[in-house]
Amino acid sequence: MVIFIIFRFIENRGKLMEFRNAAFNLGKINDVDGSKVAVFNGDAIYTSIVTKLRAAGCVFAEEEARLLILAAGTTAELAGMVDRRIAGLPLEHVIGWAEFCGIRIEVDLGVFVPRRRTEFLVRQAAALAMPGAVVVDLCCGTGAVGSAVGDVLEEIELYAVDIDPAAVRCARRNVTSVNGQVYEGDLYEPLPANLRGRVDVLVANAPYVPTEGIGLLPHEARMHEARVALDGGSDGLDVQRRVAASATLWLAPGSHLLVETSERQAMQTVEIFARYGVMPRVVKCEELDATVVIGTRPAL
């Protein structure tokens, strides 16, 4: 229980930074002289929305109110968006996007919302790849990780996969900026066969919450994100095992597999990687409370 309480606190802290950055950036985009941001504090509509959001238990009511106002086209649309947020729909689903690694990622209803801690996974993947690299993003969700890696490197050959049709539809829109391709199916199954032995970076933000821990997740995740994107099986590592088991068939010699995991599960992930022939190491980011295990296929 303590682990999940800490998880929620860090998740909320990350969301605060996302919301503040997004509200600030949107203000700059919509009104370069800053007047749109400045009017919020004394605006009656803004104040009313903040009051409603606070009453509904929204921790970051001020930041959310700004984003809702900036996203709405009309007052009627704004009222509907506020109602949906008060009813418990994640803010990203209400406004239709999330900020991730400094880029806007479209997020459809029911699709897993990219977390700020996963930006660390992107940094690690981008550091190991070169422009023109072949990158595979398994369990891609919105396609945020692959899109962000492509944004950093400017030119990659990106292939993304998810088993959830809604996520696939969403990811196809997001990866267009990096000319990526998205496939619907179970892990490696839908990938083109000619990628075997050619992948430079294989990244998988696979679900790693144990089944019995799903009930302890925040309400927004439990009720509004696909279960398949959250549930990692009895110990949270079932999907990671399947990813690691076939990784060496797809990785080029000397190339890398990266997965996000929790600090508590990291040593188990290390054992899984070693069992399937990828040399593991663990990297952590205290600021984001992020843990990534990196495995390298030995060079020939």
Secondary structure as GFF3:
##gff-version 3
##sequence-region A 1 300
A	DSSP	alpha_helix	2	30	.	.	.	ID=ss1
A	DSSP	alpha_helix	35	38	.	.	.	ID=ss2
A	DSSP	three_ten_helix	40	42	.	.	.	ID=ss3
A	DSSP	alpha_helix	44	55	.	.	.	ID=ss4
A	DSSP	alpha_helix	61	71	.	.	.	ID=ss5
A	DSSP	alpha_helix	75	86	.	.	.	ID=ss6
A	DSSP	alpha_helix	91	95	.	.	.	ID=ss7
A	DSSP	beta_strand	97	100	.	.	.	ID=ss8
A	DSSP	beta_strand	103	106	.	.	.	ID=ss9
A	DSSP	three_ten_helix	116	118	.	.	.	ID=ss10
A	DSSP	alpha_helix	119	128	.	.	.	ID=ss11
A	DSSP	beta_strand	134	138	.	.	.	ID=ss12
A	DSSP	alpha_helix	144	153	.	.	.	ID=ss13
A	DSSP	beta_strand	157	162	.	.	.	ID=ss14
A	DSSP	alpha_helix	165	174	.	.	.	ID=ss15
A	DSSP	three_ten_helix	175	178	.	.	.	ID=ss16
A	DSSP	beta_strand	181	184	.	.	.	ID=ss17
A	DSSP	three_ten_helix	193	195	.	.	.	ID=ss18
A	DSSP	beta_strand	199	204	.	.	.	ID=ss19
A	DSSP	three_ten_helix	211	216	.	.	.	ID=ss20
A	DSSP	alpha_helix	219	224	.	.	.	ID=ss21
A	DSSP	three_ten_helix	227	229	.	.	.	ID=ss22
A	DSSP	alpha_helix	238	250	.	.	.	ID=ss23
A	DSSP	beta_strand	251	261	.	.	.	ID=ss24
A	DSSP	alpha_helix	266	275	.	.	.	ID=ss25
A	DSSP	beta_strand	279	285	.	.	.	ID=ss26
A	DSSP	beta_strand	290	296	.	.	.	ID=ss27
###
